[in-house]
Amino acid sequence: MIATCTNCQARYQLENTNIPARIIQVRCPACQCVFALDGNLAREVELPVQETSTFEPPAPVEEPVAPAPF
């Protein structure tokens, strides 16, 4: 989870397992401001990313043929 200080906008990457599933008060290490952090947001289930590729290589391009000189 990324926590953002409401005072100085500093951002911190937090491990979801370290955050309790409730609203807690945290102190920003940068500016010492106390702000609320909703631990329930850290518990939201993320949908798995499907490992499928939709890339198709482009069709080969034929070189134009120049007309024969007279």
Contacts in CASP RR format, 6 or more apart in sequence:
PFRMAT RR
TARGET T0000
AUTHOR 0000-0000-0000
METHOD contacts of the structure
MODEL  1
MIATCTNCQARYQLENTNIPARIIQVRCPACQCVFALDGNLAREVELPVQ
ETSTFEPPAPVEEPVAPAPF
1 13 0 8 1.000
1 14 0 8 1.000
1 15 0 8 1.000
1 16 0 8 1.000
1 19 0 8 1.000
1 39 0 8 1.000
1 41 0 8 1.000
1 42 0 8 1.000
2 11 0 8 1.000
2 12 0 8 1.000
2 13 0 8 1.000
2 14 0 8 1.000
3 11 0 8 1.000
3 12 0 8 1.000
3 14 0 8 1.000
3 26 0 8 1.000
3 37 0 8 1.000
4 10 0 8 1.000
4 11 0 8 1.000
4 12 0 8 1.000
5 11 0 8 1.000
5 12 0 8 1.000
5 28 0 8 1.000
5 30 0 8 1.000
5 31 0 8 1.000
5 33 0 8 1.000
5 35 0 8 1.000
6 33 0 8 1.000
6 35 0 8 1.000
7 28 0 8 1.000
7 31 0 8 1.000
7 33 0 8 1.000
7 35 0 8 1.000
8 28 0 8 1.000
8 30 0 8 1.000
8 31 0 8 1.000
8 33 0 8 1.000
10 28 0 8 1.000
10 29 0 8 1.000
10 30 0 8 1.000
10 31 0 8 1.000
12 29 0 8 1.000
14 42 0 8 1.000
16 42 0 8 1.000
16 43 0 8 1.000
19 37 0 8 1.000
19 39 0 8 1.000
19 42 0 8 1.000
20 39 0 8 1.000
21 39 0 8 1.000
21 40 0 8 1.000
21 42 0 8 1.000
21 43 0 8 1.000
22 39 0 8 1.000
22 40 0 8 1.000
23 36 0 8 1.000
23 37 0 8 1.000
23 38 0 8 1.000
23 39 0 8 1.000
23 40 0 8 1.000
24 36 0 8 1.000
24 37 0 8 1.000
24 39 0 8 1.000
25 34 0 8 1.000
25 35 0 8 1.000
25 36 0 8 1.000
25 37 0 8 1.000
26 34 0 8 1.000
26 35 0 8 1.000
26 36 0 8 1.000
26 37 0 8 1.000
27 33 0 8 1.000
27 34 0 8 1.000
28 34 0 8 1.000
28 35 0 8 1.000
END
